Amino acid sequence: MRDNRVSAFLLICYLSGCSVARFVKKRFGEQDVEAVLHRLDRLTQDEARTTAAEILGVVYGLVQNINVLMDG
């Protein structure tokens, strides 16, 4: 029954132009949402660093292979 109420509320919000962010902040508390967004931002930055490190490793490996081929 609870899921139906949440779905109905989301439909009403969508139809009335209510923002989902406002709904989430009211439902879960603004501080909780801010904490989750902060954590998500940190995770995104960590993922970007990890991706950059992986790319750097691949490029380094390619350069090493090219050097071996050129040296014969």
FENKA-V939543 format. One record per backbone hydrogen bond with DSSP energy under -0.5 kcal/mol. CO is the residue of the C=O (numbers start at 1). NH is the residue of the N-H. If there is no record, write none. Layout:
co->CO nh->NH
co->CO nh->NH
This chain:
co->1 nh->5
co->2 nh->6
co->3 nh->7
co->4 nh->8
co->5 nh->9
co->6 nh->10
co->7 nh->11
co->8 nh->12
co->9 nh->13
co->10 nh->14
co->11 nh->15
co->12 nh->16
co->13 nh->17
co->13 nh->18
co->14 nh->17
co->19 nh->23
co->20 nh->24
co->21 nh->25
co->22 nh->26
co->23 nh->27
co->24 nh->28
co->25 nh->29
co->29 nh->33
co->30 nh->34
co->31 nh->35
co->32 nh->36
co->33 nh->37
co->34 nh->38
co->35 nh->39
co->36 nh->40
co->37 nh->41
co->38 nh->42
co->39 nh->43
co->40 nh->44
co->41 nh->45
co->42 nh->46
co->43 nh->47
co->44 nh->48
co->45 nh->49
co->46 nh->50
co->47 nh->51
co->48 nh->52
co->49 nh->53
co->50 nh->54
co->51 nh->55
co->52 nh->56
co->53 nh->57
co->54 nh->58
co->55 nh->59
co->56 nh->60
co->57 nh->61
co->58 nh->62
co->59 nh->63
co->60 nh->64
co->61 nh->65
co->62 nh->66
co->63 nh->67
co->64 nh->68
co->65 nh->69
co->66 nh->70
co->67 nh->71
co->68 nh->72
